[in-house]
Structure formats: structure tokens, C-alpha cells
Amino acid sequence: MKFVKLDGMNVFSSDAFRIGDISGAEIDAKSWEITHLYIVLTEEAATKLGRKRPLLGHITVCLPVGYVKTVGDVVTLDVELQGMEGISECK
């Protein structure tokens, strides 16, 4: 699957909560494998995760690809929303 097909896809946690949308990816230059997906959090997801949205902009987290369960019309994770609390923001 080409990454361009993933860009903009909705991301849902295993408890069917809409986390946000894919906005990019991090690639390991040596292995040419995607290591992380950049997820722009929805306002509700950011609030539930205790993240404070900046005045202008949004919060983007770097989700390790190991959290991905399935990719179809949407991306489904194998973790519930609360299991994402330790995921860091992208720099």
C-alpha cells in the first residue's frame, strides 16, 4: 500500500474512539520501513488524553506502527484511547 493512500485516513482506538487523522509518517532510512505514523488528534481525543491544544494549530502525536491492528477504510489500533497517554508529540 502506498503511503499516499494512508494520508488523511481516520484512526480509531480499539474501543471505537476516533483518535484523529494520519498526516505523515517517520521512515527508518536504513531499512526503508515506516516506524511511526503522525496522527493529528481530534479536539476530544486531545482533551481525554490530557493534552492542551495550542491557541493556533493542533496536536500531532508520533504513533509507533506496532499499535496498528488493521488498515482498511480506516486505521484501527490494538490499544484503547487511555492506553495512548504515554505517546509523545511529534517534534
PDB file as gemmi writes it, atoms N, CA and C in Angstrom:
CRYST1    1.000    1.000    1.000  90.00  90.00  90.00 P 1                      
ATOM      1  N   MET A   1       0.846  -1.173   0.000  1.00  0.00           N  
ATOM      2  CA  MET A   1       0.000   0.000   0.000  1.00  0.00           C  
ATOM      3  C   MET A   1       0.890   1.234   0.000  1.00  0.00           C  
ATOM      4  N   LYS A   2       0.595   2.175  -0.854  1.00  0.00           N  
ATOM      5  CA  LYS A   2       1.332   3.423  -0.900  1.00  0.00           C  
ATOM      6  C   LYS A   2       0.935   4.289   0.279  1.00  0.00           C  
ATOM      7  N   PHE A   3       1.926   5.026   0.803  1.00  0.00           N  
ATOM      8  CA  PHE A   3       1.615   5.878   1.946  1.00  0.00           C  
ATOM      9  C   PHE A   3       0.566   6.913   1.597  1.00  0.00           C  
ATOM     10  N   VAL A   4       0.584   7.407   0.382  1.00  0.00           N  
ATOM     11  CA  VAL A   4      -0.369   8.447  -0.004  1.00  0.00           C  
ATOM     12  C   VAL A   4      -1.814   7.984   0.234  1.00  0.00           C  
ATOM     13  N   LYS A   5      -2.062   6.682   0.202  1.00  0.00           N  
ATOM     14  CA  LYS A   5      -3.396   6.167   0.483  1.00  0.00           C  
ATOM     15  C   LYS A   5      -3.728   6.243   1.975  1.00  0.00           C  
ATOM     16  N   LEU A   6      -2.720   6.275   2.827  1.00  0.00           N  
ATOM     17  CA  LEU A   6      -2.934   6.387   4.270  1.00  0.00           C  
ATOM     18  C   LEU A   6      -3.146   7.834   4.707  1.00  0.00           C  
ATOM     19  N   ASP A   7      -2.568   8.766   3.990  1.00  0.00           N  
ATOM     20  CA  ASP A   7      -2.632  10.175   4.362  1.00  0.00           C  
ATOM     21  C   ASP A   7      -4.090  10.643   4.445  1.00  0.00           C  
ATOM     22  N   GLY A   8      -4.453  11.169   5.615  1.00  0.00           N  
ATOM     23  CA  GLY A   8      -5.805  11.667   5.824  1.00  0.00           C  
ATOM     24  C   GLY A   8      -6.793  10.636   6.353  1.00  0.00           C  
ATOM     25  N   MET A   9      -6.369   9.366   6.461  1.00  0.00           N  
ATOM     26  CA  MET A   9      -7.278   8.330   6.949  1.00  0.00           C  
ATOM     27  C   MET A   9      -7.618   8.546   8.417  1.00  0.00           C  
ATOM     28  N   ASN A  10      -8.860   8.209   8.773  1.00  0.00           N  
ATOM     29  CA  ASN A  10      -9.300   8.263  10.164  1.00  0.00           C  
ATOM     30  C   ASN A  10      -8.629   7.153  10.959  1.00  0.00           C  
ATOM     31  N   VAL A  11      -8.312   7.450  12.213  1.00  0.00           N  
ATOM     32  CA  VAL A  11      -7.694   6.482  13.116  1.00  0.00           C  
ATOM     33  C   VAL A  11      -8.621   6.285  14.312  1.00  0.00           C  
ATOM     34  N   PHE A  12      -8.923   5.017  14.617  1.00  0.00           N  
ATOM     35  CA  PHE A  12      -9.803   4.670  15.732  1.00  0.00           C  
ATOM     36  C   PHE A  12      -9.074   3.762  16.713  1.00  0.00           C  
ATOM     37  N   SER A  13      -9.333   3.976  18.002  1.00  0.00           N  
ATOM     38  CA  SER A  13      -8.770   3.106  19.039  1.00  0.00           C  
ATOM     39  C   SER A  13      -9.558   1.802  19.067  1.00  0.00           C  
ATOM     40  N   SER A  14      -9.080   0.823  19.825  1.00  0.00           N  
ATOM     41  CA  SER A  14      -9.765  -0.469  19.901  1.00  0.00           C  
ATOM     42  C   SER A  14     -11.121  -0.365  20.587  1.00  0.00           C  
ATOM     43  N   ASP A  15     -11.341   0.723  21.349  1.00  0.00           N  
ATOM     44  CA  ASP A  15     -12.651   0.936  21.961  1.00  0.00           C  
ATOM     45  C   ASP A  15     -13.518   1.864  21.104  1.00  0.00           C  
ATOM     46  N   ALA A  16     -13.221   1.928  19.791  1.00  0.00           N  
ATOM     47  CA  ALA A  16     -14.014   2.633  18.772  1.00  0.00           C  
ATOM     48  C   ALA A  16     -14.094   4.142  18.987  1.00  0.00           C  
ATOM     49  N   PHE A  17     -13.053   4.729  19.550  1.00  0.00           N  
ATOM     50  CA  PHE A  17     -12.990   6.173  19.742  1.00  0.00           C  
ATOM     51  C   PHE A  17     -12.172   6.757  18.606  1.00  0.00           C  
ATOM     52  N   ARG A  18     -12.686   7.799  17.938  1.00  0.00           N  
ATOM     53  CA  ARG A  18     -11.937   8.418  16.843  1.00  0.00           C  
ATOM     54  C   ARG A  18     -10.801   9.256  17.423  1.00  0.00           C  
ATOM     55  N   ILE A  19      -9.582   8.838  17.129  1.00  0.00           N  
ATOM     56  CA  ILE A  19      -8.373   9.484  17.637  1.00  0.00           C  
ATOM     57  C   ILE A  19      -8.026  10.718  16.810  1.00  0.00           C  
ATOM     58  N   GLY A  20      -8.066  10.573  15.495  1.00  0.00           N  
ATOM     59  CA  GLY A  20      -7.692  11.672  14.609  1.00  0.00           C  
ATOM     60  C   GLY A  20      -7.449  11.170  13.203  1.00  0.00           C  
ATOM     61  N   ASP A  21      -6.573  11.873  12.476  1.00  0.00           N  
ATOM     62  CA  ASP A  21      -6.257  11.559  11.086  1.00  0.00           C  
ATOM     63  C   ASP A  21      -4.749  11.435  10.900  1.00  0.00           C  
ATOM     64  N   ILE A  22      -4.355  10.574   9.969  1.00  0.00           N  
ATOM     65  CA  ILE A  22      -2.931  10.425   9.637  1.00  0.00           C  
ATOM     66  C   ILE A  22      -2.499  11.636   8.822  1.00  0.00           C  
ATOM     67  N   SER A  23      -1.357  12.227   9.218  1.00  0.00           N  
ATOM     68  CA  SER A  23      -0.863  13.397   8.495  1.00  0.00           C  
ATOM     69  C   SER A  23       0.558  13.209   7.972  1.00  0.00           C  
ATOM     70  N   GLY A  24       1.152  12.057   8.223  1.00  0.00           N  
ATOM     71  CA  GLY A  24       2.512  11.818   7.765  1.00  0.00           C  
ATOM     72  C   GLY A  24       3.073  10.568   8.406  1.00  0.00           C  
ATOM     73  N   ALA A  25       4.354  10.321   8.145  1.00  0.00           N  
ATOM     74  CA  ALA A  25       4.989   9.124   8.692  1.00  0.00           C  
ATOM     75  C   ALA A  25       6.475   9.379   8.889  1.00  0.00           C  
ATOM     76  N   GLU A  26       7.066   8.579   9.775  1.00  0.00           N  
ATOM     77  CA  GLU A  26       8.504   8.611  10.008  1.00  0.00           C  
ATOM     78  C   GLU A  26       9.067   7.314   9.445  1.00  0.00           C  
ATOM     79  N   ILE A  27      10.126   7.416   8.667  1.00  0.00           N  
ATOM     80  CA  ILE A  27      10.697   6.243   7.995  1.00  0.00           C  
ATOM     81  C   ILE A  27      12.130   6.033   8.454  1.00  0.00           C  
ATOM     82  N   ASP A  28      12.476   4.767   8.727  1.00  0.00           N  
ATOM     83  CA  ASP A  28      13.848   4.395   9.050  1.00  0.00           C  
ATOM     84  C   ASP A  28      14.626   4.379   7.732  1.00  0.00           C  
ATOM     85  N   ALA A  29      15.610   5.256   7.607  1.00  0.00           N  
ATOM     86  CA  ALA A  29      16.345   5.406   6.352  1.00  0.00           C  
ATOM     87  C   ALA A  29      17.161   4.178   5.984  1.00  0.00           C  
ATOM     88  N   LYS A  30      17.547   3.371   6.974  1.00  0.00           N  
ATOM     89  CA  LYS A  30      18.347   2.184   6.671  1.00  0.00           C  
ATOM     90  C   LYS A  30      17.493   1.039   6.149  1.00  0.00           C  
ATOM     91  N   SER A  31      16.346   0.818   6.775  1.00  0.00           N  
ATOM     92  CA  SER A  31      15.502  -0.322   6.395  1.00  0.00           C  
ATOM     93  C   SER A  31      14.364   0.067   5.448  1.00  0.00           C  
ATOM     94  N   TRP A  32      14.141   1.363   5.263  1.00  0.00           N  
ATOM     95  CA  TRP A  32      13.045   1.884   4.445  1.00  0.00           C  
ATOM     96  C   TRP A  32      11.684   1.401   4.943  1.00  0.00           C  
ATOM     97  N   GLU A  33      11.547   1.269   6.264  1.00  0.00           N  
ATOM     98  CA  GLU A  33      10.279   0.867   6.865  1.00  0.00           C  
ATOM     99  C   GLU A  33       9.684   2.036   7.632  1.00  0.00           C  
ATOM    100  N   ILE A  34       8.367   2.117   7.614  1.00  0.00           N  
ATOM    101  CA  ILE A  34       7.677   3.130   8.407  1.00  0.00           C  
ATOM    102  C   ILE A  34       7.754   2.710   9.872  1.00  0.00           C  
ATOM    103  N   THR A  35       8.226   3.615  10.729  1.00  0.00           N  
ATOM    104  CA  THR A  35       8.344   3.312  12.158  1.00  0.00           C  
ATOM    105  C   THR A  35       7.228   3.967  12.972  1.00  0.00           C  
ATOM    106  N   HIS A  36       6.787   5.144  12.544  1.00  0.00           N  
ATOM    107  CA  HIS A  36       5.758   5.895  13.261  1.00  0.00           C  
ATOM    108  C   HIS A  36       4.799   6.554  12.275  1.00  0.00           C  
ATOM    109  N   LEU A  37       3.554   6.693  12.700  1.00  0.00           N  
ATOM    110  CA  LEU A  37       2.572   7.462  11.940  1.00  0.00           C  
ATOM    111  C   LEU A  37       2.307   8.755  12.698  1.00  0.00           C  
ATOM    112  N   TYR A  38       2.207   9.852  11.976  1.00  0.00           N  
ATOM    113  CA  TYR A  38       1.872  11.132  12.595  1.00  0.00           C  
ATOM    114  C   TYR A  38       0.352  11.230  12.605  1.00  0.00           C  
ATOM    115  N   ILE A  39      -0.223  11.362  13.795  1.00  0.00           N  
ATOM    116  CA  ILE A  39      -1.665  11.430  13.955  1.00  0.00           C  
ATOM    117  C   ILE A  39      -2.041  12.801  14.517  1.00  0.00           C  
ATOM    118  N   VAL A  40      -2.856  13.545  13.775  1.00  0.00           N  
ATOM    119  CA  VAL A  40      -3.392  14.809  14.262  1.00  0.00           C  
ATOM    120  C   VAL A  40      -4.602  14.463  15.121  1.00  0.00           C  
ATOM    121  N   LEU A  41      -4.507  14.747  16.417  1.00  0.00           N  
ATOM    122  CA  LEU A  41      -5.567  14.385  17.346  1.00  0.00           C  
ATOM    123  C   LEU A  41      -6.808  15.244  17.152  1.00  0.00           C  
ATOM    124  N   THR A  42      -7.968  14.622  17.328  1.00  0.00           N  
ATOM    125  CA  THR A  42      -9.203  15.395  17.377  1.00  0.00           C  
ATOM    126  C   THR A  42      -9.200  16.193  18.674  1.00  0.00           C  
ATOM    127  N   GLU A  43     -10.000  17.219  18.734  1.00  0.00           N  
ATOM    128  CA  GLU A  43     -10.111  18.040  19.949  1.00  0.00           C  
ATOM    129  C   GLU A  43     -10.517  17.176  21.141  1.00  0.00           C  
ATOM    130  N   GLU A  44     -11.487  16.287  20.930  1.00  0.00           N  
ATOM    131  CA  GLU A  44     -11.986  15.427  22.010  1.00  0.00           C  
ATOM    132  C   GLU A  44     -10.916  14.447  22.488  1.00  0.00           C  
ATOM    133  N   ALA A  45     -10.176  13.846  21.543  1.00  0.00           N  
ATOM    134  CA  ALA A  45      -9.119  12.903  21.922  1.00  0.00           C  
ATOM    135  C   ALA A  45      -8.021  13.620  22.704  1.00  0.00           C  
ATOM    136  N   ALA A  46      -7.640  14.796  22.254  1.00  0.00           N  
ATOM    137  CA  ALA A  46      -6.604  15.563  22.947  1.00  0.00           C  
ATOM    138  C   ALA A  46      -7.029  15.865  24.379  1.00  0.00           C  
ATOM    139  N   THR A  47      -8.276  16.263  24.549  1.00  0.00           N  
ATOM    140  CA  THR A  47      -8.793  16.575  25.890  1.00  0.00           C  
ATOM    141  C   THR A  47      -8.792  15.344  26.771  1.00  0.00           C  
ATOM    142  N   LYS A  48      -9.282  14.214  26.256  1.00  0.00           N  
ATOM    143  CA  LYS A  48      -9.347  12.988  27.051  1.00  0.00           C  
ATOM    144  C   LYS A  48      -7.959  12.475  27.413  1.00  0.00           C  
ATOM    145  N   LEU A  49      -6.960  12.782  26.581  1.00  0.00           N  
ATOM    146  CA  LEU A  49      -5.590  12.365  26.864  1.00  0.00           C  
ATOM    147  C   LEU A  49      -4.846  13.389  27.718  1.00  0.00           C  
ATOM    148  N   GLY A  50      -5.529  14.457  28.114  1.00  0.00           N  
ATOM    149  CA  GLY A  50      -4.910  15.465  28.969  1.00  0.00           C  
ATOM    150  C   GLY A  50      -3.945  16.384  28.249  1.00  0.00           C  
ATOM    151  N   ARG A  51      -4.087  16.488  26.936  1.00  0.00           N  
ATOM    152  CA  ARG A  51      -3.211  17.366  26.152  1.00  0.00           C  
ATOM    153  C   ARG A  51      -3.913  18.701  25.951  1.00  0.00           C  
ATOM    154  N   LYS A  52      -3.162  19.766  26.067  1.00  0.00           N  
ATOM    155  CA  LYS A  52      -3.732  21.088  25.867  1.00  0.00           C  
ATOM    156  C   LYS A  52      -3.375  21.566  24.465  1.00  0.00           C  
ATOM    157  N   ARG A  53      -4.416  21.833  23.680  1.00  0.00           N  
ATOM    158  CA  ARG A  53      -4.217  22.283  22.304  1.00  0.00           C  
ATOM    159  C   ARG A  53      -3.665  23.700  22.301  1.00  0.00           C  
ATOM    160  N   PRO A  54      -2.678  23.961  21.448  1.00  0.00           N  
ATOM    161  CA  PRO A  54      -2.161  25.325  21.354  1.00  0.00           C  
ATOM    162  C   PRO A  54      -3.238  26.261  20.816  1.00  0.00           C  
ATOM    163  N   LEU A  55      -3.080  27.543  21.058  1.00  0.00           N  
ATOM    164  CA  LEU A  55      -4.055  28.530  20.615  1.00  0.00           C  
ATOM    165  C   LEU A  55      -4.303  28.425  19.110  1.00  0.00           C  
ATOM    166  N   LEU A  56      -3.232  28.330  18.368  1.00  0.00           N  
ATOM    167  CA  LEU A  56      -3.340  28.148  16.920  1.00  0.00           C  
ATOM    168  C   LEU A  56      -2.691  26.811  16.562  1.00  0.00           C  
ATOM    169  N   GLY A  57      -3.397  25.975  15.863  1.00  0.00           N  
ATOM    170  CA  GLY A  57      -2.817  24.707  15.447  1.00  0.00           C  
ATOM    171  C   GLY A  57      -3.499  23.514  16.082  1.00  0.00           C  
ATOM    172  N   HIS A  58      -2.763  22.437  16.133  1.00  0.00           N  
ATOM    173  CA  HIS A  58      -3.304  21.170  16.608  1.00  0.00           C  
ATOM    174  C   HIS A  58      -2.187  20.363  17.257  1.00  0.00           C  
ATOM    175  N   ILE A  59      -2.557  19.237  17.838  1.00  0.00           N  
ATOM    176  CA  ILE A  59      -1.581  18.351  18.464  1.00  0.00           C  
ATOM    177  C   ILE A  59      -1.379  17.146  17.553  1.00  0.00           C  
ATOM    178  N   THR A  60      -0.127  16.866  17.249  1.00  0.00           N  
ATOM    179  CA  THR A  60       0.219  15.710  16.435  1.00  0.00           C  
ATOM    180  C   THR A  60       1.088  14.780  17.265  1.00  0.00           C  
ATOM    181  N   VAL A  61       0.686  13.510  17.365  1.00  0.00           N  
ATOM    182  CA  VAL A  61       1.472  12.522  18.104  1.00  0.00           C  
ATOM    183  C   VAL A  61       2.152  11.572  17.128  1.00  0.00           C  
ATOM    184  N   CYS A  62       3.271  10.996  17.564  1.00  0.00           N  
ATOM    185  CA  CYS A  62       4.029  10.026  16.767  1.00  0.00           C  
ATOM    186  C   CYS A  62       3.677   8.625  17.266  1.00  0.00           C  
ATOM    187  N   LEU A  63       2.786   7.977  16.563  1.00  0.00           N  
ATOM    188  CA  LEU A  63       2.276   6.671  16.967  1.00  0.00           C  
ATOM    189  C   LEU A  63       3.145   5.557  16.393  1.00  0.00           C  
ATOM    190  N   PRO A  64       3.766   4.732  17.236  1.00  0.00           N  
ATOM    191  CA  PRO A  64       4.546   3.601  16.721  1.00  0.00           C  
ATOM    192  C   PRO A  64       3.635   2.669  15.906  1.00  0.00           C  
ATOM    193  N   VAL A  65       4.140   2.168  14.794  1.00  0.00           N  
ATOM    194  CA  VAL A  65       3.313   1.320  13.925  1.00  0.00           C  
ATOM    195  C   VAL A  65       2.900   0.020  14.607  1.00  0.00           C  
ATOM    196  N   GLY A  66       3.559  -0.354  15.686  1.00  0.00           N  
ATOM    197  CA  GLY A  66       3.174  -1.546  16.428  1.00  0.00           C  
ATOM    198  C   GLY A  66       1.784  -1.446  17.048  1.00  0.00           C  
ATOM    199  N   TYR A  67       1.248  -0.240  17.169  1.00  0.00           N  
ATOM    200  CA  TYR A  67      -0.090  -0.030  17.713  1.00  0.00           C  
ATOM    201  C   TYR A  67      -1.182  -0.309  16.676  1.00  0.00           C  
ATOM    202  N   VAL A  68      -0.804  -0.395  15.401  1.00  0.00           N  
ATOM    203  CA  VAL A  68      -1.792  -0.580  14.331  1.00  0.00           C  
ATOM    204  C   VAL A  68      -2.242  -2.041  14.271  1.00  0.00           C  
ATOM    205  N   LYS A  69      -3.559  -2.228  14.295  1.00  0.00           N  
ATOM    206  CA  LYS A  69      -4.133  -3.572  14.211  1.00  0.00           C  
ATOM    207  C   LYS A  69      -4.557  -3.886  12.781  1.00  0.00           C  
ATOM    208  N   THR A  70      -5.361  -3.002  12.188  1.00  0.00           N  
ATOM    209  CA  THR A  70      -5.819  -3.208  10.814  1.00  0.00           C  
ATOM    210  C   THR A  70      -5.817  -1.897  10.041  1.00  0.00           C  
ATOM    211  N   VAL A  71      -5.693  -2.036   8.728  1.00  0.00           N  
ATOM    212  CA  VAL A  71      -5.806  -0.898   7.827  1.00  0.00           C  
ATOM    213  C   VAL A  71      -6.810  -1.298   6.760  1.00  0.00           C  
ATOM    214  N   GLY A  72      -7.846  -0.520   6.630  1.00  0.00           N  
ATOM    215  CA  GLY A  72      -8.890  -0.759   5.629  1.00  0.00           C  
ATOM    216  C   GLY A  72      -9.408   0.595   5.188  1.00  0.00           C  
ATOM    217  N   ASP A  73     -10.706   0.805   5.357  1.00  0.00           N  
ATOM    218  CA  ASP A  73     -11.270   2.125   5.093  1.00  0.00           C  
ATOM    219  C   ASP A  73     -10.825   3.114   6.161  1.00  0.00           C  
ATOM    220  N   VAL A  74     -10.508   2.581   7.336  1.00  0.00           N  
ATOM    221  CA  VAL A  74      -9.969   3.361   8.454  1.00  0.00           C  
ATOM    222  C   VAL A  74      -8.807   2.568   9.048  1.00  0.00           C  
ATOM    223  N   VAL A  75      -8.032   3.218   9.895  1.00  0.00           N  
ATOM    224  CA  VAL A  75      -6.947   2.545  10.608  1.00  0.00           C  
ATOM    225  C   VAL A  75      -7.466   2.250  12.018  1.00  0.00           C  
ATOM    226  N   THR A  76      -7.383   0.992  12.423  1.00  0.00           N  
ATOM    227  CA  THR A  76      -7.824   0.586  13.757  1.00  0.00           C  
ATOM    228  C   THR A  76      -6.603   0.188  14.570  1.00  0.00           C  
ATOM    229  N   LEU A  77      -6.542   0.684  15.797  1.00  0.00           N  
ATOM    230  CA  LEU A  77      -5.429   0.387  16.691  1.00  0.00           C  
ATOM    231  C   LEU A  77      -5.768  -0.791  17.586  1.00  0.00           C  
ATOM    232  N   ASP A  78      -4.751  -1.422  18.149  1.00  0.00           N  
ATOM    233  CA  ASP A  78      -4.992  -2.532  19.080  1.00  0.00           C  
ATOM    234  C   ASP A  78      -4.877  -2.070  20.527  1.00  0.00           C  
ATOM    235  N   VAL A  79      -5.056  -0.756  20.747  1.00  0.00           N  
ATOM    236  CA  VAL A  79      -4.987  -0.170  22.081  1.00  0.00           C  
ATOM    237  C   VAL A  79      -6.183   0.761  22.266  1.00  0.00           C  
ATOM    238  N   GLU A  80      -6.690   0.821  23.505  1.00  0.00           N  
ATOM    239  CA  GLU A  80      -7.768   1.746  23.816  1.00  0.00           C  
ATOM    240  C   GLU A  80      -7.215   3.156  23.932  1.00  0.00           C  
ATOM    241  N   LEU A  81      -8.106   4.139  23.888  1.00  0.00           N  
ATOM    242  CA  LEU A  81      -7.691   5.537  23.962  1.00  0.00           C  
ATOM    243  C   LEU A  81      -6.803   5.795  25.173  1.00  0.00           C  
ATOM    244  N   GLN A  82      -7.195   5.331  26.346  1.00  0.00           N  
ATOM    245  CA  GLN A  82      -6.422   5.600  27.558  1.00  0.00           C  
ATOM    246  C   GLN A  82      -5.038   4.957  27.521  1.00  0.00           C  
ATOM    247  N   GLY A  83      -4.837   3.952  26.687  1.00  0.00           N  
ATOM    248  CA  GLY A  83      -3.529   3.328  26.545  1.00  0.00           C  
ATOM    249  C   GLY A  83      -2.555   4.159  25.738  1.00  0.00           C  
ATOM    250  N   MET A  84      -3.029   5.272  25.207  1.00  0.00           N  
ATOM    251  CA  MET A  84      -2.190   6.146  24.380  1.00  0.00           C  
ATOM    252  C   MET A  84      -1.617   7.327  25.158  1.00  0.00           C  
ATOM    253  N   GLU A  85      -1.833   7.369  26.450  1.00  0.00           N  
ATOM    254  CA  GLU A  85      -1.414   8.531  27.239  1.00  0.00           C  
ATOM    255  C   GLU A  85       0.093   8.792  27.181  1.00  0.00           C  
ATOM    256  N   GLY A  86       0.903   7.759  27.040  1.00  0.00           N  
ATOM    257  CA  GLY A  86       2.351   7.929  27.048  1.00  0.00           C  
ATOM    258  C   GLY A  86       2.964   8.231  25.695  1.00  0.00           C  
ATOM    259  N   ILE A  87       2.168   8.297  24.649  1.00  0.00           N  
ATOM    260  CA  ILE A  87       2.703   8.548  23.309  1.00  0.00           C  
ATOM    261  C   ILE A  87       3.094  10.013  23.188  1.00  0.00           C  
ATOM    262  N   SER A  88       4.292  10.237  22.683  1.00  0.00           N  
ATOM    263  CA  SER A  88       4.816  11.608  22.627  1.00  0.00           C  
ATOM    264  C   SER A  88       4.345  12.369  21.405  1.00  0.00           C  
ATOM    265  N   GLU A  89       4.425  13.684  21.528  1.00  0.00           N  
ATOM    266  CA  GLU A  89       4.100  14.542  20.408  1.00  0.00           C  
ATOM    267  C   GLU A  89       5.264  14.553  19.427  1.00  0.00           C  
ATOM    268  N   CYS A  90       4.961  14.762  18.160  1.00  0.00           N  
ATOM    269  CA  CYS A  90       5.998  14.831  17.129  1.00  0.00           C  
ATOM    270  C   CYS A  90       6.725  16.169  17.243  1.00  0.00           C  
ATOM    271  N   LYS A  91       7.977  16.134  16.957  1.00  0.00           N  
ATOM    272  CA  LYS A  91       8.801  17.352  17.013  1.00  0.00           C  
ATOM    273  C   LYS A  91       8.908  17.940  15.635  1.00  0.00           C  
TER     274      LYS A  91                                                      
END                                                                             
